Amino acid sequence: MTPHLPAPDLSHVCDLTVELDPIIALGTGRAGQRRIIPIVGGTVSGPRLSGRLLHLGADWQTIWPSGVAELDTRYAMETDDGAVIEIINYGYRHGPADVIAALARGEDVDPSRYTMRTQARLETGDPRYDWVNRTLFLGTGARRASSVVVSLYAVG
């Protein structure tokens, strides 16, 4: 008999507003169109984390022939009380071709018209935030003309 395993809970940790520089196109690689999108700052606000995103890091994207964007980011935050936390966020953005084309043109598109989901790993050496080192995070996001908004949730 298999024991009943509880479903995980999600609790909102913070919202990230990630400010971006223009896309650097690398051309077609093995898996699709490659591009780098520099991360130049932003804000962190929420019930468990708040502060600012540092001016460093990037999203190393691959756009598959199907139109799916594979997101692979690495950047960092500084909390309001001075802790530095690394963020590695990996995921996918996809949706109808016309919606993805509108996003590519820099248009604001209702996030319910496409899917942007991530899994994030946070890490710090600051003992006040040691809990992030052992927490799984899921994100839901939206692309704006010069930023990305991501809500991070702890899986409990």
N, C-alpha and C positions, 0 to 999 in steps of 0.2 A: 504494500500500500504506500503510495506516495503521500508524504505529508503536505498539508495545505501551506503554501508559502505566501506570505503577505505581499500584496502589490506595493511597489515603492510609492512613497509620497514625494511631491515636489513642493519646495518652499522657495519663494522669491528671495533672492539674495541682493540683486542690484540691477540697474539698467546702465548700459554703457552707450555713450554717444561717441563714436569713433570718427575723428576728423581725418580726412584723406587728402593727399596730394593727387594730381592727375595720374592716370594709368600710364605705366611704362610697358609698351607692347614688345614682346620678345619674338613673336612669330609663332609658327606651328612647330610644336615639339612632338614627341612620340605619342602622346595621348590626346593632343588637341592644341588649341590656341593658348599659349603661355603668356602671362602678364604679371607684373609686380605692381602693387598699389601701396605706396608708402603711407604709413600711419604717422600723423604729425601732432597728435594730441587728442584731447577730448575730456569728457567728464564721466564720473562714476557716481551714481546716487542710488541709495536703496536702504533697506532696513538692516543689512549686515555689513555692507561695504560702501564707503563713500570716499571720494577724492578726485584725482585727476589722472588722465592717461598721459604718459610721458611721450615726448617727441622722439620716438624711436620705434622701429619695427615695421612690418609690412605684411600684406596678404599676398602670398605666392599662389596665384590662381591658375587653374587649368580649365578652359572652356571646352568641354567634350563636343564631338561632332553632333551629338543629340541636343546640344544647347545647355546641358547641365553645367553649372559652375561648381567646380570643386574648390572649396575655400580652405586655405592652409595658412593660418596667421600666427605670428609670435610678436608680442608687445608687452608692455608693463604698465602698472598703475602705481601711484603713490597715494596712500590713504591720507585722510585729513590729519591723522596723528603721526605721519612720517614713515610708515612701513612701506617697503617696496615689494610688490607681488608680481611675479611673472605670469602671463596668460598665454597659453597655447590653445588655440581654438580651431577646430577642424570640422568641416561640414559640407553641406550642399545647398545650392539655390537652384530651383527649377520651376517651370510653369509653362503656360501656353506661349507659343512663339511670339505673338503680338505683344504680350505683357513683358517678356524678356527684352524684346526690341525697344519698348518704351523705357525700360530701366536703362538700357545701354545709351539711349539718347539723353539720359539725365532727368527724365520726367519722374515726378512723384506718382507712385502707383500704390493703390490700396494693398497692404500686405496680405489681405485675405485672398488676393487674386494669384498669389504664387506662394511657394514654400521656401523658407530659409531656416534650416535647423542645424545646430552645431552641438558638438561635445567639447567641453573645455576642461583643461587641466590648469589649475592654479598652483603656484609654489612660492614659498617664502621661507626665509630663515628667521623671521621675526616671531618670537614665541607668542605674542599677543594674537597672532593670526595662524597659529599652527593648525587649526581646524581645516584650513583650506587645503593643506597637504594630503589630507585623507578623505576628502569629499569629492564625489562625482558631480559634475555640473552639466546641465543641458541648457541650450540656448535657443531662443526663437528670435528672428531678426527681420529687419527691413533695410533695403538699400535706398538711400537718398542721393541727390545729385553729387554732393561732396562729403557725404558721411554715411555711416552705417549705424543703426540702432540695434542693440542686442539686449534682451532681457535674459539674465542668467538665473537658473533655478538649481538649488541643491537637491540631489536625489537622496531621499532618506528611507 
